[in-house]
Amino acid sequence: MSKENIRKYGLDLGIDVVGFTSIEDYRSERSPDPRTILPDVKSIVVFGHRMIDGALDSKNMRVAMMARMGVMDTSKSHLYLMARFIEDKYKTKTAPVLSSYPLDMEAPAMGLIGDVSLRHAAVSAGLGAFGRHNLVIHPRYGSRLSFTALLTELPLPSDPPVTEDLCNFCNLCVESCPGRALDTEKRTEDLKCLRVSQPYGIGGAFGYIRRFLGKSPEEQLTVLKEPRFMSLYQASFIGFHYHCFNCIAVCPIDGRK
């Protein structure tokens, strides 16, 4: 009954899908043990918010990024409300896990490993299966879900897993990746992806700083007037400024067909 009360509350908030996995069924080789976050964690509640179709399909990355920011802000608000609901109703602790950031920027994670793998949690919670792009494909929404999660001390059994192979292995995601990050099956080469998807991230900032240092004051002024500097400045307060959604956008299993 606890699961259905929690699921109903989430769906009534506007969350598109809600799934549950016991901590014993959650598996992620790279992410740390969730017990380092919540020592008495028993379950993970996973939430999926659908992305905006027109923004994903748009070639205008400002529009695509705006939609990304919208789903992140909405899911953050819903995650907080869900955490309060579970703690107040069941007198137990929860710990929220957002999508994308904040991340552990120290070694060995270096911003490449989340505290919880939301993809693996979603699969364990019956919200989909992995596709060739190493993202989760949901039976209804395809690849177009953004996931967040709550760790909780409340013991909740796992939802049934998705057993069918939802990916048709059309290879469109591999062929459309400008960074060639998906060439090796069952592996995403993170740095190749980030060079394209986050041109104004840390790597882009380091490259710009190297160009700036050692220049004469006149040359530095010229560098500061470049549009790239303004894009880096904008990204500094927006957050992770994604410029590529190809692997999601081209997936034909997107819930609209």
BAFI-3210 file (N, C-alpha, C; in Angstrom, 3 decimals, decimal comma, padded with zeros to 6 digits):
// residues 257
n [1|2|3|4|5|6|7|8|9|10|11|12|13|14|15|16|17|18|19|20|21|22|23|24|25|26|27|28|29|30|31|32|33|34|35|36|37|38|39|40|41|42|43|44|45|46|47|48|49|50|51|52|53|54|55|56|57|58|59|60|61|62|63|64|65|66|67|68|69|70|71|72|73|74|75|76|77|78|79|80|81|82|83|84|85|86|87|88|89|90|91|92|93|94|95|96|97|98|99|100|101|102|103|104|105|106|107|108|109|110|111|112|113|114|115|116|117|118|119|120|121|122|123|124|125|126|127|128|129|130|131|132|133|134|135|136|137|138|139|140|141|142|143|144|145|146|147|148|149|150|151|152|153|154|155|156|157|158|159|160|161|162|163|164|165|166|167|168|169|170|171|172|173|174|175|176|177|178|179|180|181|182|183|184|185|186|187|188|189|190|191|192|193|194|195|196|197|198|199|200|201|202|203|204|205|206|207|208|209|210|211|212|213|214|215|216|217|218|219|220|221|222|223|224|225|226|227|228|229|230|231|232|233|234|235|236|237|238|239|240|241|242|243|244|245|246|247|248|249|250|251|252|253|254|255|256|257]
n.u [000,839|002,039|003,686|001,833|000,517|002,613|003,309|000,917|000,799|003,062|002,426|000,166|001,365|002,487|004,585|005,821|006,407|006,772|008,845|010,008|012,716|014,231|017,091|018,755|018,383|019,427|022,074|025,231|028,251|030,139|029,317|029,294|028,539|025,194|024,803|026,744|025,658|023,099|023,007|021,188|019,652|016,977|015,504|015,028|013,357|012,335|012,002|010,575|010,632|009,160|010,830|010,799|009,402|009,536|011,669|013,811|014,014|014,743|017,115|018,147|020,149|019,889|017,181|016,781|018,380|017,058|014,710|015,820|016,789|014,326|013,097|014,860|014,635|011,927|011,822|013,522|012,064|009,809|011,087|011,931|009,414|008,405|010,242|009,667|007,016|007,231|008,891|007,306|004,883|005,611|007,456|010,275|013,647|014,833|016,860|017,624|018,410|019,600|019,365|022,220|023,782|024,609|027,985|030,574|033,623|036,187|039,074|038,517|036,342|035,952|033,896|032,587|031,180|028,215|026,694|024,675|023,737|021,457|020,411|020,803|019,335|016,774|016,313|016,415|014,158|012,098|011,501|012,294|014,591|018,035|019,317|021,025|022,393|023,107|021,430|018,323|015,469|012,105|008,960|006,776|007,598|009,993|013,340|013,074|013,026|013,842|015,621|015,293|015,898|014,993|016,596|015,599|014,784|012,604|011,293|010,737|009,400|010,818|009,634|008,237|010,644|011,405|011,269|011,307|013,143|013,595|015,026|015,715|018,093|018,901|021,011|021,069|021,646|024,369|025,454|024,746|026,176|028,291|030,706|031,658|031,268|029,920|030,832|031,894|030,212|028,023|029,394|030,020|032,044|033,043|034,555|034,804|032,155|031,621|033,234|031,847|029,158|029,293|030,592|031,202|032,030|034,219|036,496|036,383|036,632|039,216|040,739|040,231|041,315|044,017|044,584|044,292|046,177|049,455|049,294|049,548|048,236|046,577|046,052|044,736|042,418|041,198|040,683|038,865|036,685|035,609|032,874|032,901|033,871|031,697|029,823|030,997|030,916|028,148|027,483|028,679|026,970|024,599|024,979|025,684|026,049|024,472|024,946|024,245|021,926|021,606|021,640|019,397|017,377|017,274|016,448|014,175|012,323|010,328|007,882|006,010|005,074]
n.v [-001,209|001,195|001,759|002,326|004,549|006,393|006,409|007,390|009,960|011,106|010,960|012,579|015,007|015,551|014,151|011,925|009,130|006,668|004,580|001,683|000,285|-002,216|-001,941|-004,082|-004,996|-003,063|-002,305|-001,083|-000,748|001,305|003,522|004,768|002,916|003,210|003,308|004,897|007,330|007,283|005,553|003,537|002,864|001,375|001,234|002,512|005,145|005,968|008,568|009,740|012,294|013,519|014,605|017,528|017,260|018,910|020,614|018,825|017,927|020,189|022,192|024,362|025,015|026,599|026,637|023,902|023,580|025,239|023,783|021,554|022,682|023,359|020,850|019,881|021,750|021,442|018,722|018,811|020,334|018,660|016,439|017,320|017,765|015,158|013,917|015,191|014,364|011,536|011,408|012,762|011,299|008,620|008,709|008,447|008,514|010,248|010,675|012,875|012,539|014,252|014,839|015,006|017,294|018,528|017,196|014,867|016,219|015,494|013,270|009,705|010,202|012,630|014,205|012,528|010,392|009,583|010,002|008,206|005,861|006,851|005,762|002,965|002,609|003,240|001,161|-001,021|-000,413|-001,052|000,694|000,638|-000,481|-000,948|000,666|000,636|003,019|003,180|004,413|004,637|003,033|003,564|001,815|003,388|006,131|005,984|006,979|009,414|010,438|012,081|011,323|011,236|010,520|009,088|008,053|005,933|004,971|003,440|000,244|-001,119|-003,194|-004,211|-003,009|-004,928|-005,991|-004,660|-006,891|-007,269|-006,631|-003,489|-001,902|-001,544|-001,769|-000,125|001,488|004,224|006,061|005,655|006,346|009,026|010,342|012,945|012,932|010,373|008,716|006,416|004,241|001,794|-001,013|-001,163|000,691|004,016|006,549|008,836|011,294|011,848|012,303|014,552|016,558|017,414|017,695|019,462|022,094|024,433|023,744|022,571|021,711|023,350|025,840|025,684|025,530|028,031|029,719|029,064|030,163|032,813|033,463|034,799|036,487|039,761|042,832|044,055|041,929|040,237|041,698|041,504|038,745|038,603|039,820|037,998|035,967|033,458|033,815|035,100|033,071|031,168|032,620|032,830|030,122|029,676|030,449|029,266|026,533|023,087|023,202|021,881|020,883|018,987|016,575|014,384|011,493|010,897|012,259|011,049|008,487|006,038|004,895|006,508|007,001|008,428|007,225]
n.w [000,000|000,680|-001,505|-003,556|-002,538|-002,486|-005,207|-006,333|-005,203|-006,378|-009,152|-009,148|-008,615|-011,039|-012,025|-014,450|-014,514|-011,961|-010,132|-008,243|-006,435|-004,494|-002,380|-002,632|-005,206|-006,832|-008,963|-009,759|-011,291|-011,234|-009,655|-006,240|-003,183|-002,169|000,549|001,575|001,421|002,640|005,393|006,341|004,158|002,407|000,108|-003,250|-004,733|-007,893|-010,247|-013,267|-015,650|-018,537|-021,477|-023,634|-026,755|-029,122|-028,499|-028,197|-030,799|-032,110|-033,916|-032,765|-030,220|-027,986|-027,465|-027,024|-024,752|-022,952|-022,518|-021,335|-018,959|-017,872|-017,356|-015,480|-013,386|-012,712|-011,968|-009,790|-007,937|-007,614|-006,551|-004,038|-002,831|-002,849|-001,155|001,278|001,591|001,951|004,222|006,126|006,147|006,613|008,606|008,292|007,007|004,078|001,103|-001,404|-004,912|-007,536|-011,133|-013,250|-011,835|-008,486|-008,816|-007,850|-007,977|-007,405|-007,594|-007,581|-009,215|-010,690|-011,749|-013,499|-012,588|-011,027|-007,747|-007,378|-009,784|-011,907|-014,197|-013,918|-011,599|-012,537|-014,372|-012,602|-011,189|-012,839|-014,911|-017,514|-020,126|-021,044|-023,963|-027,202|-027,062|-024,463|-022,736|-020,894|-022,112|-022,093|-022,001|-022,893|-023,157|-024,446|-025,038|-023,893|-021,204|-018,179|-015,316|-011,730|-008,223|-005,024|-002,150|000,442|003,813|004,061|003,666|000,561|-001,921|-005,093|-008,267|-011,017|-013,429|-016,726|-019,246|-021,961|-025,011|-025,771|-027,503|-030,962|-032,191|-034,319|-034,761|-035,156|-033,155|-032,726|-035,204|-035,373|-033,465|-032,908|-031,602|-031,706|-029,544|-028,961|-030,314|-029,449|-028,427|-025,615|-024,168|-023,239|-024,207|-022,157|-022,210|-024,937|-025,545|-023,909|-024,986|-027,191|-026,368|-024,252|-024,934|-023,641|-021,162|-018,507|-019,926|-022,223|-020,987|-019,863|-022,209|-023,293|-021,332|-021,527|-024,014|-023,393|-021,401|-021,134|-023,267|-024,784|-023,341|-025,297|-027,029|-025,256|-024,761|-027,251|-027,293|-025,197|-026,328|-027,996|-029,165|-027,954|-025,366|-024,145|-024,293|-022,607|-020,233|-019,887|-019,571|-017,146|-015,111|-015,790|-015,672|-016,466|-019,794|-022,156|-025,520|-027,305|-028,151|-029,625|-029,492|-028,035|-029,429|-031,994|-031,538|-032,454|-030,787|-029,207|-028,025|-029,458|-031,624]
ca.u [000,000|002,930|004,123|000,770|000,296|003,726|003,180|-000,216|001,184|003,979|001,714|-000,697|002,214|002,834|005,666|005,271|006,501|007,358|009,200|010,617|013,640|014,902|018,520|019,417|018,255|020,143|023,453|026,005|029,647|030,997|028,859|029,542|027,464|024,242|024,887|027,630|024,798|022,080|023,492|020,136|018,787|016,343|014,868|015,194|012,182|012,856|011,006|010,900|009,900|009,373|011,450|009,927|009,707|009,949|012,989|014,790|014,142|015,186|018,546|018,524|020,562|019,393|015,839|016,950|018,914|015,993|013,833|016,598|016,754|012,968|012,823|015,679|014,039|010,659|012,094|014,115|010,960|009,028|011,901|011,850|008,072|008,292|011,032|008,890|005,823|007,613|009,377|006,202|003,850|006,115|008,402|011,522|014,552|015,055|017,979|017,326|019,488|019,208|020,018|023,353|024,679|026,056|028,761|031,850|034,651|037,486|039,471|038,604|035,109|036,265|032,678|032,119|030,449|027,218|026,590|023,797|023,493|020,013|020,048|020,696|018,210|015,537|016,152|016,085|012,812|011,110|011,112|012,829|015,741|019,103|019,389|022,368|023,012|023,401|020,421|017,158|014,308|010,858|007,989|005,897|008,287|011,252|014,534|012,808|012,740|014,932|015,391|015,806|015,599|015,061|016,967|014,745|014,890|011,359|011,472|009,764|009,826|011,058|008,629|008,678|011,542|011,039|012,011|011,425|014,227|012,911|015,896|015,711|019,480|018,966|022,323|020,960|022,334|025,808|025,800|024,481|027,002|029,400|031,949|031,967|031,368|029,166|031,317|032,069|028,938|027,909|030,313|029,985|033,315|032,565|035,278|034,436|030,806|031,638|033,864|030,823|027,902|029,526|031,719|031,499|032,284|035,552|037,488|036,343|037,154|040,674|041,300|040,139|042,276|045,355|044,742|044,304|047,399|050,675|049,055|049,667|046,928|045,770|045,582|043,768|041,162|040,604|040,165|037,691|035,567|035,114|031,608|033,148|033,974|030,350|029,171|031,578|030,371|026,751|027,455|029,191|025,874|023,500|025,285|026,171|025,408|024,461|024,782|023,976|020,930|021,374|021,363|018,007|016,465|017,134|015,932|012,800|011,435|010,172|006,554|005,109|004,721]
ca.v [000,000|002,348|002,051|002,926|005,900|007,220|006,547|008,276|011,326|011,571|011,168|013,739|016,192|015,785|013,259|011,050|007,720|006,424|003,176|001,347|-000,839|-002,465|-001,658|-005,331|-005,191|-001,996|-002,660|-000,156|-001,076|002,481|004,454|004,296|002,245|004,200|003,380|006,011|008,522|007,032|004,261|002,539|002,852|000,093|001,271|003,705|005,528|006,613|009,400|010,119|013,419|013,469|015,759|018,225|016,723|019,933|021,116|017,787|017,826|021,477|022,408|025,527|024,464|027,434|026,132|022,570|023,739|025,798|022,684|020,743|023,391|023,274|019,531|019,746|022,564|020,819|017,476|019,168|020,729|017,460|015,564|017,871|017,507|013,721|013,618|015,642|013,517|010,235|011,584|013,151|010,259|007,329|008,949|007,811|009,433|010,129|011,469|013,098|012,461|014,990|014,511|015,806|017,911|018,567|015,976|014,778|016,642|015,016|011,950|009,270|010,465|013,706|014,689|011,573|009,316|010,109|009,345|007,068|005,747|006,949|004,820|001,617|002,612|003,206|-000,206|-001,871|-000,054|-001,446|001,828|000,514|-001,348|-000,220|000,600|000,676|004,273|003,041|005,140|003,821|003,138|003,272|001,263|004,421|007,385|005,743|007,530|010,816|010,659|012,531|010,616|011,603|009,409|009,252|006,944|005,972|003,873|002,687|-000,974|-001,222|-004,201|-003,731|-003,216|-005,931|-005,440|-004,753|-008,041|-007,238|-005,822|-002,350|-001,320|-002,307|-001,781|000,517|002,147|005,651|006,814|005,529|007,083|010,458|010,910|013,669|012,656|008,939|008,222|005,170|003,267|000,502|-001,422|-001,228|001,639|005,419|007,197|010,078|012,498|012,122|012,884|015,873|017,551|017,910|018,048|020,581|022,878|025,526|023,161|022,760|021,585|024,567|026,952|025,533|025,883|029,487|030,344|028,873|031,139|034,153|033,684|035,053|037,439|041,180|043,399|044,281|040,618|039,740|042,413|040,897|037,435|038,823|040,281|036,886|035,388|032,282|034,244|035,357|031,767|030,597|033,397|032,436|028,757|029,663|030,550|028,388|025,162|022,262|023,779|020,818|021,310|017,834|015,628|013,543|010,083|010,834|012,784|010,183|007,168|005,907|004,402|007,739|007,147|009,226|006,435]
ca.w [000,000|000,719|-002,864|-004,355|-002,013|-002,956|-006,656|-006,628|-004,852|-007,413|-010,415|-008,966|-008,711|-012,435|-012,422|-015,497|-014,110|-010,644|-009,969|-006,957|-006,390|-003,220|-002,513|-003,028|-006,654|-007,530|-009,290|-010,577|-011,067|-011,072|-008,622|-004,875|-002,450|-001,643|002,013|001,942|001,451|003,665|005,902|006,515|002,974|002,091|-001,208|-004,078|-005,510|-009,101|-010,918|-014,633|-016,260|-019,980|-022,124|-024,580|-028,076|-030,079|-028,132|-028,525|-032,253|-032,658|-034,160|-031,970|-028,940|-026,892|-027,174|-026,446|-023,413|-022,105|-022,137|-020,393|-017,685|-017,363|-016,779|-014,284|-012,323|-012,303|-011,258|-008,493|-007,066|-007,304|-005,702|-002,685|-002,307|-002,603|000,041|002,432|001,726|002,505|005,593|007,011|006,230|007,087|009,698|007,907|006,325|002,632|000,579|-002,824|-005,900|-008,733|-012,397|-013,742|-010,871|-008,298|-008,984|-007,147|-008,921|-006,969|-008,068|-008,976|-009,973|-011,634|-012,392|-014,506|-011,920|-010,104|-006,443|-007,685|-011,221|-012,111|-015,275|-013,358|-010,667|-013,321|-014,894|-011,455|-010,738|-013,835|-015,761|-018,861|-020,395|-021,726|-025,415|-027,776|-026,640|-023,033|-021,979|-020,579|-023,003|-021,389|-022,958|-023,463|-023,464|-025,132|-024,393|-023,579|-019,793|-017,313|-014,057|-010,415|-007,316|-003,580|-001,281|001,619|004,775|003,989|002,865|-000,527|-002,904|-006,453|-009,313|-011,989|-014,448|-018,141|-019,758|-023,422|-025,568|-026,379|-028,531|-032,212|-032,671|-035,636|-034,793|-035,451|-032,096|-032,965|-036,421|-035,223|-032,398|-033,526|-030,891|-031,843|-028,166|-028,816|-031,294|-028,781|-027,843|-024,159|-023,553|-023,656|-023,899|-021,557|-022,629|-026,322|-025,483|-023,276|-025,861|-028,110|-025,697|-023,337|-025,455|-022,722|-019,850|-017,936|-020,994|-023,031|-020,180|-019,788|-023,505|-023,451|-020,415|-022,096|-025,088|-022,803|-020,636|-021,892|-024,345|-024,451|-022,975|-026,500|-027,507|-024,286|-024,995|-028,442|-026,894|-024,353|-027,152|-028,814|-028,708|-027,118|-023,968|-023,646|-024,101|-021,392|-019,114|-019,725|-019,042|-015,779|-014,136|-016,187|-015,293|-017,576|-020,969|-023,169|-026,907|-028,159|-027,655|-030,798|-029,212|-027,573|-030,445|-033,164|-031,164|-032,952|-029,740|-028,432|-027,460|-030,296|-032,820]
c.u [000,873|003,356|003,044|000,423|001,370|003,608|002,059|000,135|002,104|003,289|000,776|000,092|002,505|004,042|005,084|005,316|007,200|007,629|009,954|011,594|014,171|016,395|019,282|019,381|018,982|021,593|024,064|027,479|030,481|030,588|029,112|028,317|026,514|024,278|025,876|026,854|023,783|022,354|022,431|019,168|018,263|015,838|015,267|013,888|012,686|011,717|011,491|010,009|010,191|009,989|010,494|010,325|010,240|011,326|014,078|015,051|014,686|016,693|019,059|018,856|020,174|017,999|015,921|017,441|017,878|015,066|014,526|016,583|015,373|012,674|013,651|015,095|012,753|010,904|012,723|013,023|010,126|009,782|011,846|010,485|007,867|009,058|010,272|007,681|006,180|008,081|008,229|005,210|004,352|007,177|009,730|012,364|014,613|016,281|017,773|018,574|018,992|019,874|021,167|024,247|023,893|026,705|030,019|032,961|036,056|037,780|038,937|037,381|035,322|035,049|032,075|031,264|029,478|027,224|025,666|023,641|021,988|019,544|019,847|019,556|016,881|015,272|015,760|014,662|011,740|010,666|011,733|013,977|016,785|019,025|020,830|023,116|023,348|022,515|019,225|016,051|013,072|009,837|007,093|006,682|009,615|012,426|014,287|012,306|014,005|014,640|015,993|015,433|015,654|015,557|016,095|014,994|013,625|011,577|010,357|010,248|009,981|009,847|009,142|009,580|010,929|011,894|012,151|012,567|013,592|013,722|015,850|017,080|019,591|020,288|022,264|021,698|023,843|026,217|025,640|025,351|028,216|030,746|032,424|032,109|030,699|029,664|031,486|030,780|029,056|028,904|030,083|031,303|033,022|033,247|034,978|033,059|030,863|032,255|032,848|029,607|028,066|030,729|032,111|031,640|033,723|036,632|037,558|036,907|038,678|041,341|041,300|041,162|043,695|045,620|044,911|045,642|048,595|050,517|049,316|048,291|046,019|045,194|044,545|042,409|040,445|039,970|038,887|036,465|034,990|033,776|031,797|033,245|032,585|029,584|029,695|031,033|028,931|026,649|027,879|028,082|024,649|023,727|025,797|025,377|025,446|024,193|024,556|023,010|020,658|020,951|019,943|017,055|016,236|016,538|014,481|011,815|011,191|008,758|005,571|004,597|003,863]
c.v [001,258|002,754|002,782|004,324|006,855|007,458|007,521|009,720|011,910|011,858|012,369|015,050|016,566|014,994|012,235|009,578|007,646|004,932|002,954|000,185|-000,988|-002,262|-002,911|-005,545|-004,131|-002,404|-001,563|-000,384|000,148|003,380|003,891|003,615|003,310|004,324|004,443|007,323|008,413|005,639|003,166|002,486|001,452|000,048|002,542|003,930|006,370|007,337|009,758|011,246|013,421|014,760|016,341|017,845|017,776|020,483|020,100|017,727|019,108|021,504|023,625|025,048|025,339|026,973|024,757|022,659|024,316|024,687|021,758|021,386|023,300|021,947|019,319|020,536|021,930|019,562|017,747|019,547|019,519|016,531|016,027|017,569|016,026|013,326|014,010|014,749|012,193|010,383|011,903|012,010|008,989|007,461|008,235|008,797|009,166|010,972|011,628|013,040|013,119|014,428|015,490|016,394|018,366|017,187|016,033|015,085|016,201|013,645|010,882|009,619|011,521|014,199|013,744|010,450|009,923|009,367|008,141|007,033|005,739|006,022|003,426|001,523|002,520|001,803|-001,152|-001,634|-000,346|-000,346|001,761|-000,462|-000,533|-000,416|000,640|001,937|004,298|003,924|004,220|004,096|002,678|002,748|002,311|005,632|007,204|006,275|008,897|011,027|011,133|011,989|011,351|010,454|009,861|007,953|007,051|004,764|003,025|001,434|-001,120|-002,264|-003,595|-003,946|-004,265|-005,311|-005,515|-005,860|-008,034|-006,338|-004,672|-001,715|-002,181|-002,337|-001,253|001,254|003,640|006,491|006,797|006,413|008,590|011,115|011,614|013,417|011,225|008,288|006,871|004,065|001,873|000,129|-001,581|-000,317|003,029|006,054|008,635|011,319|012,855|012,776|014,324|016,941|018,190|018,440|019,217|021,405|024,032|025,021|023,398|022,695|022,824|025,769|026,886|025,951|027,387|030,203|030,209|029,869|032,551|034,462|033,916|036,017|038,881|041,707|043,633|042,957|040,037|040,417|041,839|039,552|037,589|039,257|039,168|036,389|034,191|032,667|034,465|034,057|031,071|031,305|032,972|031,049|028,713|029,801|029,745|026,981|024,396|022,605|022,766|021,386|020,130|016,903|014,557|012,123|009,880|011,185|011,813|008,823|007,043|005,399|005,564|007,983|007,921|008,434|005,235]
c.w [000,000|-000,681|-003,639|-003,851|-002,508|-004,456|-007,015|-006,319|-005,924|-008,730|-010,324|-009,017|-010,163|-012,893|-013,397|-015,127|-012,755|-010,522|-008,669|-007,127|-004,968|-003,425|-002,944|-004,535|-007,477|-007,732|-010,167|-010,266|-010,706|-009,914|-007,226|-004,268|-001,904|-000,123|002,479|001,999|002,584|004,230|006,005|005,341|002,710|000,648|-001,941|-004,831|-006,677|-009,814|-012,320|-015,115|-017,758|-020,493|-023,172|-026,005|-029,038|-029,788|-028,467|-030,022|-032,891|-032,876|-033,384|-030,559|-027,758|-026,467|-026,503|-025,002|-022,463|-021,618|-021,139|-019,006|-017,043|-016,708|-015,521|-013,120|-011,800|-011,495|-009,894|-007,493|-006,651|-006,360|-004,245|-002,056|-002,006|-001,345|001,303|002,668|002,399|003,951|006,555|007,218|006,900|008,172|009,468|007,120|004,822|002,260|-000,923|-003,699|-007,184|-009,987|-012,647|-012,666|-009,642|-008,421|-008,125|-008,156|-008,519|-007,579|-007,101|-009,825|-011,049|-012,410|-013,409|-013,916|-010,917|-008,783|-006,513|-009,197|-011,451|-013,221|-014,709|-012,351|-011,408|-013,879|-013,759|-010,964|-011,777|-014,763|-017,152|-018,941|-021,136|-023,237|-025,881|-027,363|-025,153|-022,164|-021,761|-021,594|-022,226|-022,395|-023,611|-023,961|-024,199|-024,344|-023,776|-022,153|-019,091|-015,915|-012,853|-009,477|-005,865|-002,956|-000,042|002,513|004,787|003,135|001,833|-001,528|-004,291|-007,338|-010,293|-013,057|-015,839|-018,753|-021,279|-023,872|-026,341|-027,495|-029,792|-032,878|-034,107|-035,853|-035,137|-034,412|-032,315|-034,140|-036,259|-034,158|-033,000|-032,851|-031,015|-030,469|-027,970|-029,737|-030,704|-028,072|-026,334|-023,447|-024,128|-023,246|-023,475|-022,114|-024,080|-026,384|-024,984|-024,168|-026,804|-027,361|-024,733|-023,808|-024,547|-021,288|-019,417|-019,023|-021,864|-022,292|-020,082|-021,099|-023,723|-022,568|-020,957|-023,227|-024,537|-022,122|-021,565|-023,046|-023,851|-024,055|-024,176|-027,019|-026,553|-024,470|-026,209|-028,102|-026,068|-025,151|-028,031|-028,279|-027,782|-025,634|-023,384|-023,423|-022,851|-020,152|-018,837|-019,099|-017,582|-014,741|-014,545|-015,635|-016,497|-018,834|-022,122|-024,559|-027,842|-027,455|-028,718|-030,450|-028,698|-028,713|-031,600|-032,828|-031,624|-031,915|-028,792|-027,941|-028,295|-031,490|-032,451]
res [m|s|k|e|n|i|r|k|y|g|l|d|l|g|i|d|v|v|g|f|t|s|i|e|d|y|r|s|e|r|s|p|d|p|r|t|i|l|p|d|v|k|s|i|v|v|f|g|h|r|m|i|d|g|a|l|d|s|k|n|m|r|v|a|m|m|a|r|m|g|v|m|d|t|s|k|s|h|l|y|l|m|a|r|f|i|e|d|k|y|k|t|k|t|a|p|v|l|s|s|y|p|l|d|m|e|a|p|a|m|g|l|i|g|d|v|s|l|r|h|a|a|v|s|a|g|l|g|a|f|g|r|h|n|l|v|i|h|p|r|y|g|s|r|l|s|f|t|a|l|l|t|e|l|p|l|p|s|d|p|p|v|t|e|d|l|c|n|f|c|n|l|c|v|e|s|c|p|g|r|a|l|d|t|e|k|r|t|e|d|l|k|c|l|r|v|s|q|p|y|g|i|g|g|a|f|g|y|i|r|r|f|l|g|k|s|p|e|e|q|l|t|v|l|k|e|p|r|f|m|s|l|y|q|a|s|f|i|g|f|h|y|h|c|f|n|c|i|a|v|c|p|i|d|g|r|k]
***
